[in-house]
Amino acid sequence: MLKKFLVFFLLLSSFSFSRFVNECRVLSRDLYDYNFRCRSLESGKIFTFHMPGGVNGYAWTEYHKIGRVYKIFFHEEYGSYILENSTFLY
């Protein structure tokens, strides 16, 4: 029974679930590749987030400005962090 539970847990954890970073300060943006780097204020880890396909280019330039802090929701896809949503904090 324990082995079945462990196998189930490992299979479940292998799927990509939405995650978040509570406070992330934007360090840089790449307007041509639609990605940005930010540093977690909790852990100090630097993340690079990519926008999903079909992004409106004008809307992209208005979001994720350097120095601002956001709560970031993302999922991992083939080793890259794909942005799902973000909330401006300060």
C-alpha positions as CSV (number, residue, x, y, z in Angstrom):
1,M,0.0,0.0,0.0
2,L,2.8,2.4,0.9
3,K,4.5,1.7,-2.4
4,K,1.4,2.5,-4.3
5,F,1.1,5.8,-2.4
6,L,4.7,6.7,-3.2
7,V,4.3,5.9,-6.9
8,F,1.1,7.9,-7.0
9,F,2.8,10.8,-5.3
10,L,5.8,10.7,-7.6
11,L,3.5,10.6,-10.7
12,L,1.4,13.5,-9.4
13,S,4.5,15.6,-8.6
14,S,5.8,15.1,-12.1
15,F,2.9,17.0,-13.6
16,S,3.3,20.8,-14.0
17,F,1.3,22.7,-11.5
18,S,0.9,26.5,-11.2
19,R,3.3,28.0,-8.7
20,F,3.9,31.6,-7.6
21,V,6.6,33.9,-6.2
22,N,5.2,36.3,-3.6
23,E,7.4,39.3,-4.1
24,C,9.5,39.6,-7.2
25,R,11.4,42.8,-8.2
26,V,11.9,43.2,-11.9
27,L,15.6,43.4,-12.8
28,S,15.5,43.6,-16.6
29,R,13.2,43.1,-19.6
30,D,13.7,41.9,-23.1
31,L,11.0,43.5,-25.3
32,Y,11.9,41.5,-28.4
33,D,11.7,38.0,-26.8
34,Y,8.9,38.8,-24.4
35,N,10.7,37.8,-21.2
36,F,11.9,39.4,-18.0
37,R,14.1,38.6,-15.1
38,C,13.2,39.3,-11.5
39,R,14.6,38.6,-8.0
40,S,12.5,37.0,-5.3
41,L,12.6,39.3,-2.2
42,E,12.0,36.2,0.0
43,S,14.7,33.8,-1.3
44,G,17.0,36.0,-3.4
45,K,16.7,33.6,-6.3
46,I,16.6,35.2,-9.8
47,F,13.9,33.9,-12.2
48,T,13.5,34.4,-15.9
49,F,9.9,34.4,-17.0
50,H,8.7,34.0,-20.5
51,M,5.4,35.2,-21.9
52,P,3.1,32.6,-23.5
53,G,2.6,32.7,-27.3
54,G,0.2,35.2,-28.8
55,V,1.0,38.1,-26.4
56,N,-0.1,41.6,-27.4
57,G,3.1,43.5,-27.9
58,Y,1.7,46.9,-26.8
59,A,0.3,45.5,-23.6
60,W,3.7,43.8,-22.8
61,T,5.5,47.2,-22.8
62,E,3.1,48.5,-20.2
63,Y,3.7,45.7,-17.7
64,H,6.7,44.4,-15.7
65,K,8.6,47.7,-15.5
66,I,12.1,47.6,-14.0
67,G,12.2,48.2,-10.3
68,R,8.6,47.3,-9.6
69,V,7.5,44.4,-7.4
70,Y,4.9,41.8,-8.5
71,K,3.3,38.6,-7.3
72,I,4.0,36.2,-10.1
73,F,2.0,33.1,-11.0
74,F,3.7,30.7,-13.4
75,H,4.2,27.1,-14.5
76,E,7.2,25.2,-15.7
77,E,7.3,24.0,-19.3
78,Y,10.4,22.2,-20.6
79,G,12.7,23.8,-18.1
80,S,11.4,27.4,-18.7
81,Y,9.1,29.4,-16.4
82,I,6.0,30.5,-18.3
83,L,4.1,33.5,-16.9
84,E,0.4,32.9,-16.2
85,N,-0.5,36.0,-14.3
86,S,1.0,38.8,-12.2
87,T,-0.3,41.3,-9.7
88,F,1.4,44.6,-9.2
89,L,2.3,45.1,-5.5
90,Y,4.4,48.3,-5.3
